[in-house]
């Protein structure tokens, strides 16, 4: 740090520095003296020298005066936050950008370097940040003929612009993941890449959300629901609102008739974990729901309302503490502790400060405030609450009196004291007020209700499933939309004709299935350990014993029930390739599958197992159709047969989403054993995925997920080349049917073998 | 002969009536009606039966039912000895012979076809046919059958046959009201009234989570365990963790909720 120098010295220094900078930009010359003063304030002499050398280098990049000006302005700030030694990393970064087609982004990079450095206050962290940026740059810089990098990275400038906002919410690791996701998915799509890196696109926000630091609402929703139900006997739904994209207007928790609204993430604060902050916010709102009554607000000034809200909040908090004394420590940790002389009543409006102090005093017995009025009101407050919970109305009267008694002329000032007055676990108290008049505005329009959107065909809203991205080993959140529909119907007589065509096969199968039928109670004799003495055997053994022979020790019997408790889902791949004819018979694979499925369905129906059939096909990730052919509750009768008869094949095979959706239904069944049979004729593929090995990996991941749910997946593949990939997906749980003509016979047999 | 004394309840068990159940039970006993005691686990069903046996001065034979129990385990079976076979009465037969109260605890745990053997004892016949032995046991005039059962298990498998249910007069038990439950804790363990009240409050938290990951809330019995641990000098939070949280759930979310309730209750 240098003190002010005599004018001559300053002039000499300025000239030396100007010479060292060696530039002739008039824009720079105009401000250089001031900039140098600021730099001298912030930098050591060595740092100043390095600063000037670096600036000289930037000035000679041939990119005009702007990068130089920005650097001269920003660097002292950066050095203050991250240390002077970070300069090497920055210069290295600039050098590499200059040598790539991304030189234009240098200005963007320097522009946000100071706010970034404030969030990453060490040279090492700043170095890592620049490494992430360079990684993004090298991986997205395009080339036309694949040899020389010629096209600048489309996302890089947006990334630099957004970097301070991103670092507010992400750790460096999270930022690296977020960048990596964007590069992987949008490297070849400049427009979408821009959307992603400027945090415009939906999945950019979703991935950002996933990588955020702090305690995420989504991870704790059930825990909070349990807390609300168990401790506060409230079961209103919990709804998260986003805090990521609302920098100006910080939303606070609130509740309305739809439920409790909470922020989507809470960082740990003041030694209180994010989870506890959620709990406290919930407890406070639940307390309002329990103890607060709405008041008519029309005749009260904003100041009065503010005071009423504050005291009512205190009343609720006091009652909460009364119920659960341990909450006091958490509440006080989160409650600001305004200094008694923290607000200058001559220049600023101090009402908020007075109320925050009162609020602190009401909750904290060791508040230490000496103001007599404040202590008097605290005493009156406690007296009011000494016997029972009091009421909102009584508290409002007290609050109004407090405003009147402590009123100061400065309360009307425009400059309002905000520091240390925000209690962030408290909600916005919108429930506390009812308005008789809807507003003063004359042009209040009649609220027009939006006309209901009408669909041509009634469809359920889609369910979204994640998809496994093997390259990053992570899920793409809510990636695939699955639509449930009933399969269109055909002529049920077709199925009956098919069954009669296979009458001999059906008879043979029936015999097999009869063997599978549960035998109710089975007696097992000749047991050493059993539940009952088998008297006949026992007496025989006794006679043997008495006559000197070795007696048979197995003289007991026991009973065993032999039941079958199994739920089956048959999932049919209904993609376009099913329409291919099978060489030998001239039938299409679809027709053969139809025959096989109807035999199997008939057989399982006679067996009495819970059984559903569904088909699936997909047309990009935005439209995966899941077609219900038979539900668990339906009998094997005309409507089901009609749907089976109407089986149609088109589009592609996005297997993972269909497996997850099928498992969603099967998992809800209450059965000991759950079997998910997949009948497919080819490998997973879809037209929006160029590399179908990704969909294979996703299907494998889906299989793992459903196995964890206690479901046994099994694949029957009709693709002779299936060995190459089906084992990757299903492990050893698959069969490849080579002779497709024999499918009608093989399918029921496989089912029997699987469930025997 | 059979030593009847061993089945007598000698000391008065502590039982806190929740309503008129004592008088009603006495009335049922006067008419020798079979009685069913329903209620969640650990709410005092067995204690009530024990208390009534003491009050009526009758022997009590308790059978804890289980999945592997067969009709032979209740009625009796032939055993082998040096001279051939020997019949051994089961607990139900013994109770019918000596005129005891036979208490089948958690009767739904036994398989439904096992419980059918009690049917002839529970209607006007009051006999127990021993088909293997060829004997018809006429129940003693003092004999009464009591079963307990927990309707909380929402399972098709764990339920009584309608034909079994319709043979009993039933008492519906539930966890006692908070003040009563606190009084029970204090009386049973000698714990201070305020601690008893706090424990009851934690119990209530868990009971409200039933069906949201908990099959059963924290029972009065567990609260008594916690109270006796506290009475023995264990810190309340540790006692609660050990007696109230760890036994009932492995669900991390529920654990965390209960731990939080405990931490904020015992501040």
Interface residues (C-beta under 8 A of the other chain):
Chain A: X222 X223 X225 X226 X227 X229 X230 X231 X233 X275 X276 X279 X324 X325 X326 X327 X328 X329 X330 X521 X531 X532 X533 X535 X538 X539 X542 X555 X559
Chain B: X68 X70 X72 X73 X77 X78 X79 X80 X84 X85 X113 X132 X205 X206 X208 X209 X212 X213 X253 X254 X256 X257 X258 X260 X261 X263 X264 X265 X266 X267
